[in-house]
Amino acid sequence: MQADTFSIHHFNTNGITVRAVVEGSGPLVIMVHGWPELWYSWRHQIQPLVNAGYRVMAPDVRGYGGSDKPYPVDAYDMIQLTGDLIGLIDAQGEQQAILVGHDWGAPICWNTAALYPERVSAVAGLSVPYMQRGEISAIALWEQLYRGKFFYQLYFQKEGAAEVELEKDVAKSLRKMYYAISGEGLTEHSWEQLMASKGPDDGLLDGLVDPFPLPGWLTDDDLQYFVQAYQTSGFRGSLNRYRVQQRDWELLPQLSELTVNQPSCFIAGSQDIVRSLIPGVDLYEHPGMSCTDFRGATIIEGAGHWIQQERPDQVNRALLDFFSRLT
């Protein structure tokens, strides 16, 4: 599916300009991607949802693609990102939207629903369930759990280090990352094996397979679209999201108590690495525990992290089934 088949617009929101695809008419659905992705990650979902009677907006999150990329790390905290979504709802002249988020896009959507309940009519999270604010920040938790070991989010904390590694050969970087935590890659080597093979001083890409050929869900044209975007933008803006987790924890203490009260659902691959980020805990066992109107989870057997790209038909069915039951 070619990117130029979609209608791309630019919107002013929350002090920045955001690039977004907008297609269709009807109830507004905003689809929010994760790292290292773009609006294009939703290429298989946009038209099916339009055909079902929805107006679909798929933005590049701030820091990515054709959207603005403020330099300061603090510009990527959760207050700013949730504010961006509210501004996009406003830009569409709507009071409410259904939110769908994957990877970092999922917490952005979950937290927007919790912080602005009157602006979100329903929310679907892919790969990352809603988790309330913990007793310590997420980054402090990772420091405890992975002390003396390699962990990608800790590696990302030093400004510039990951940027240099990933920007040296963007095509190779994306090939390796997309394959490593896809269903195909995780069949070849588990997340635990990947992490155990790396030392605390290694880079992200060390030890990762450079796949040939690409897995069937990622064409050469698909990869090239992502590559061209990151060759232009670099990785700093997108990596800054990982660098504000302590700031998020300090700024949003209300998230310790807030539940998601809108109709909600969860979709993920059975092999997704997020499932086992906390050793000994299955984060997918109770994905609706902090949601008061949880409509169920769809765990797609054999799929990895890039769920809406790896298994688009199953994701589309799950989303449309969820939407059909909204009241």
Buried (B, 14 or more C-beta within 10 A) or exposed (E): EEBEEBEBEBBEBBEBEBBBBBBBEEBBBBBBBBBBBBBBBBBBBBBBBBEBEBBBBBBBBBBBBBBBBBEEBEBBBBBBBBBBBBBBBBBBEBEBBBBBBBBBBBBBBBBBBBBBBEBBBBBBBBBBBBBBBEEEBBBBBBBEBBEEEBBBBBBBBEEEBBBEBBBEBBBBBBBBBBBBBBBBBBEEBBBEEBBEEBEEEEBBBEBBBEBEEBBEBBEEEBBEBBBBBBEEBBBBBBBBBBBBBBBBBEBBEEBEEBBBEBBBBBBBBBBBBBBBBEEEEEBBEEBBEBBEEBBBBBBBEEBBBBBBBBBBEBBBEBBBEBBEEEE
